[in-house]
């Protein structure tokens, strides 16, 4: 996610095809995306 600047589940689906077959993993993928955003925001606050 960091190296490709993917910020949404849809972008990950387009690039990696995750969740594009049956979709059962989409809740977990969305959870991971949200966790990544939270960690990124915390890093930005510490750096500033």
N, C-alpha and C positions, 0 to 999 in steps of 0.2 A: 504494500500500500504506500509506503513511504517513497520508494524509488520510482513508482509509476504515477504518483499523485492521484490514486484512486480514492475518492472520498465518499462514494455511495455504493450500495449493493449492486445497483444497475451497472455501474462501471466495472465492478469486479465480474459480474456475470458476462459482460461483453468481452472482457479480456481473457478471463480464466475459465469461463463456462460453468462456474460454480453455481449450483442451484438452478441450472437451466434444464435439467432432465426431469426429475420428479418434484423438486422444490422442497423436499422434506428438511433439508439443511438450512433453508433460508432464515429461520429464526436464529439459529446459531451464528450464521454469517453476519446477520444484522447486529447481533450482540457484540461480535468481535469488532465490527466497524465502529460501533458506539464506544467501546472500550478504547479503541485506538484514538478516537477524537478526544476523549476525556484525558488520556495520557498526554496527547499533543498540547492540549490547552494548559495542563499543569506545567509542562516544560516551558511553554511560552511565558508563563507568569514568573517562573523562577529565573529565567534568563533576563527578563526586563527588569 
